Amino acid sequence: MISNLLFNMCIKNNFIKLLTLILLMSSCEEKFHPKINDNLSLLVVDGKITNGIGSCEVRLFRTDKLTEKFELHPEIDATVILHDDQDRTEILTEHEPGIYRNSTLTVTGIVGTSYWIEIQTFTGEKYESTPELMNSAFEISSVYGEELKIRTDNNSKEEAVGIYFNTKNRDNTSNYLKWEYRESYEWHSLYTHKEIVTESPSNICYPVNNYSLINVYDASNMENKEVNHLSASQIFKHEVKLKYNYLLDLKLYSISKENYVFWKNMKSIHQSNGNLYDILPANVSGNIYSCEENLKVLGYFEVSSVRTQKNIFSRNNFSIDFNDSPLECEKFTLISESPPDRTRYHILKKTPINRDEDAYLVRNLSCYECNSKYPDKKPSFWP
């Protein structure tokens, strides 16, 4: 097993930036070697196989040197091979730069089977993940909303709706779960005007929000693996998400203990404020290792069974009197030498201030033509 990296004080800030980027990719885990030179460029692996549709995907990235402006670049033209413990293999196809998927489905996700990957970069570097077993799924029993009063940043309380779910592992053999969700809702532009700014103006749109929050749970001490009241999203009174139709698309993964430990540590690092140096030396390590001692790699190849569920809610499901107008549709003033960008703002009034500047009372254009900001077609994951 590769030992964990003990960080030098001079590169900790760069490491924190790297962790944040990995979190946003939603499934990366880290693998470290004894010492990192902050001039090195590292391979980052973000991979997963499930028993769901689109079974396996592996994303490969390359970091810039840690002393330079921090970015991740796709690792192209690599060879990625998926293995299972039934002696089946499949070479993944690069569908987009740095994104590799199983196309022939020679190897698919089956509960009770172990999987791992091999990677060879275009320059000949070789990496491999440790095998992980696909555990049985946690079923989603129900998804429901509850009315809440949540304390805000200014220490007041605001009415809100919390969306929760209940889950159960039927054979009581799986212990760890991870979940993620995305939301979409029906948005209606509140105002009309005589101008037409966008090519095909629409007043009904469907915003989509993907969340990169880390949500994990340890059920290993439970005899019956049934967990209730796990939190997904929150919708505040001042938002308009529930005015018409609100869709929650939930994904629930049954993961390994090692994967759980990784995400728990990542969550501690990501959500700590000012105490990162106390947490960094912990066992934040992934299941990817290099076949050569001089190569460094960050990442995780996750093996998990998955369950998904979509639920639609509206304001009729709750007694809260949600706002009709969102904060983004409030009027505000811009001071400028020239008129504001009409593809972003609708001008309500112009007031001269001096010889060079004017005050423009404006409202965001999306409040008139919502497709200037949001998709005007339902996303594919709407039922």
Secondary structure, DSSP 8 states (H G I E B T S, - for coil): --------GGGHHHHHHHHHHHHHTSS------S---TT---EEEEEEE-SSSS-EEEEEEEE--TTS---EEE--S-EEEEEETTS-EEE-EEEETTEEE-SS-SS---TT-EEEEEEE-TT--EEEE--EE-----EEEEEEEEEEEEE-TTS-EEEEEEEEEEEE-TTS---EEEEEEEEEE-EE-----S---SSS--SEE--EEE-----EEE-TT-SS-EEEEEEEEEEETT--TTSS-EEEEEEEEEE-HHHHHHHHHHHHHHH-SS-HHHHTTS----SEEESSTT--EEEEEEE-EEEEEEEEE-GGGS-----SS-GGGS-EEEEESS---TTTEEEEEEEE-SSS-EEEEEEEGGGT-GGGTS-SS--TT--
